[in-house]
Amino acid sequence: MELPSLTPGQYSLVYNFMSIAIAAFLATFVYFIFGREQVGRKYRKALLTSGIVVGIAAYHYFRILHSFAEAYVFDVQLGEYIASGKPFNDAYRYADWLITVPLLLVELIQVMALDRQKSRRLISILTIAAVFMLITGYFGEVRREDAELFSLRGLWGFLSTIGFVVILVTLFKEIKDAMNRESGRVGILLRNIGLLTFFAWGFYPIVYMAPFFGWDGGQTEAVIQVGYSMADIIAKAGYGLMIFAIAREKTLEEQAE
Ligand SMILES: *C/C=C(C)/C=C/C=C(C)/C=C/C1=C(C)CCCC1(C)C
């Protein structure tokens, strides 16, 4: 994959967003791990999982940022960042998702505290769909040069979307059942996390379509990197905070009973 040149503005934007992502993951890591005492025993696993997710993401973002910085050098004559010749390893992102996406789904199932058999069944379906979504997505992701919807990038993206739809449909059914069981505040929090999953996760396929919008190479690359970094902050750190809120609310309710 040929790396497009970046203007200093595009380069800094990407660099800074990756850097903010690391800060957000490290801060929430500390918060989730030390906040475990604030929730009931049943929910501690969900918080631990949240902590693991942002911990893994922080590590991968270090690698991504490092790889990005190495892949570019500033050319004084051109006034632009050009490819240094060292490859930019974008696969870190997909390697990260392959681990963190199933864990995020586990997190949500854990906070619902369903019975064991049901949890297992759900986690299996969701994990298979997630792996399918990410592997097909990766085949399309490396085809940055496909500038049209009807291309291999488009086709892989479409296949990947099937996995995404399976995840959403499965989750929404489960959240709906859980909302019927739960009281007002917990129900609202569960609905919110359903919406967050829909909108935050739905942002990824939109970013993926950046090459179809006809921008130049540098702009496309910047939109993809910044877009995924923003989405990751919301879907991992933000999501974990919501899981924390649900666990806290359920704990308070159970103590009042
Ligand atoms: C922490 C990382 C998360 C929550 C990543 C989620 C990623 C997706 C929901 C990606 C979905 C994609 C499609 C639905 C189609 C195009 C290819 C993908 C992989 C970007």
Ligand as a Chemical Component Dictionary entry (heavy atoms), coordinates in Angstrom:
data_LIG
# 
_chem_comp.id                   LIG 
_chem_comp.type                 NON-POLYMER 
_chem_comp.pdbx_formal_charge   0 
_chem_comp.three_letter_code    LIG 
# 
loop_
_chem_comp_atom.comp_id 
_chem_comp_atom.atom_id 
_chem_comp_atom.alt_atom_id 
_chem_comp_atom.type_symbol 
_chem_comp_atom.charge 
_chem_comp_atom.model_Cartn_x 
_chem_comp_atom.model_Cartn_y 
_chem_comp_atom.model_Cartn_z 
_chem_comp_atom.pdbx_ordinal 
LIG C1  C1  C 0 -12.895 -1.059 19.711 1  
LIG C2  C2  C 0 -13.203 -1.292 18.373 2  
LIG C3  C3  C 0 -14.467 -1.445 17.847 3  
LIG C4  C4  C 0 -15.699 -1.363 18.697 4  
LIG C5  C5  C 0 -14.565 -1.681 16.451 5  
LIG C6  C6  C 0 -15.690 -1.866 15.751 6  
LIG C7  C7  C 0 -15.612 -2.038 14.370 7  
LIG C8  C8  C 0 -16.672 -2.162 13.508 8  
LIG C9  C9  C 0 -18.084 -2.171 13.971 9  
LIG C10 C10 C 0 -16.340 -2.283 12.102 10 
LIG C11 C11 C 0 -17.216 -2.496 11.127 11 
LIG C12 C12 C 0 -16.945 -2.571 9.681  12 
LIG C13 C13 C 0 -18.068 -2.716 8.859  13 
LIG C14 C14 C 0 -19.451 -2.912 9.420  14 
LIG C15 C15 C 0 -17.985 -2.680 7.379  15 
LIG C16 C16 C 0 -16.679 -2.136 6.877  16 
LIG C17 C17 C 0 -15.527 -2.737 7.581  17 
LIG C18 C18 C 0 -15.539 -2.467 9.085  18 
LIG C19 C19 C 0 -14.630 -3.530 9.676  19 
LIG C20 C20 C 0 -14.945 -1.079 9.331  20 
# 
loop_
_chem_comp_bond.comp_id 
_chem_comp_bond.atom_id_1 
_chem_comp_bond.atom_id_2 
_chem_comp_bond.value_order 
_chem_comp_bond.pdbx_ordinal 
LIG C1  C2  SING 1  
LIG C2  C3  DOUB 2  
LIG C3  C4  SING 3  
LIG C3  C5  SING 4  
LIG C5  C6  DOUB 5  
LIG C6  C7  SING 6  
LIG C7  C8  DOUB 7  
LIG C8  C9  SING 8  
LIG C8  C10 SING 9  
LIG C10 C11 DOUB 10 
LIG C11 C12 SING 11 
LIG C12 C13 DOUB 12 
LIG C12 C18 SING 13 
LIG C13 C14 SING 14 
LIG C13 C15 SING 15 
LIG C15 C16 SING 16 
LIG C16 C17 SING 17 
LIG C17 C18 SING 18 
LIG C18 C19 SING 19 
LIG C18 C20 SING 20 
# 
